[in-house]
Amino acid sequence: MAEYPQLLHTAIDTTDARALAEFYRQLLGLRYRQGDDPPAAGEVDDADWLVLVDAKGARKLAFQQVERLERTTWPGHDVPMQMHLDLTVASRAELERQRERAESLGAQLLLDRTDDPDEPLYVLADLSGHPFCIFVA
């Protein structure tokens, strides 16, 4: 018996579960949990809960369909971000490459803090407006 609860995955609300799951699948190199793959061409995609797993099958992220989601106003505080993901890369060159990849997948740049010598980073928003950071570890 475990002494503490174990983290299964992080669930993220979105008004388009498939689109957001696909964004993170491509960005992070994950795959769909068995049974969560997109439907065949011409079939309706009515998924309201999707899970992404790593190469070993460990759950990483889940996406929950919601009717309405108010986009954060960060860095303002009218609508707080409530949560964000931190992603790391090994070098400045990789930081730039991953920012470009994220933007090509539809992310929006919110903050460029690459001039920070101790922790250069970008804050981006995913397709649903959830902020995430990419920084050099």
Salt bridges, closest charged atoms under 4 A:
GLU22 OE2 - ARG25 NH2 2.43
ASP36 OD2 - ARG33 NE 3.03
ASP45 OD2 - ARG18 NE 2.59
ASP54 OD2 - LYS60 NZ 3.82
ASP86 OD1 - HIS84 NE2 3.07
GLU94 OE2 - ARG97 NH2 3.01
GLU96 OE1 - ARG99 NH2 3.54
GLU100 OE2 - ARG99 NH2 3.68
GLU103 OE1 - ARG99 NH1 2.54
ASP116 OD2 - ARG113 NE 3.41
GLU119 OE1 - ARG113 NH2 3.03
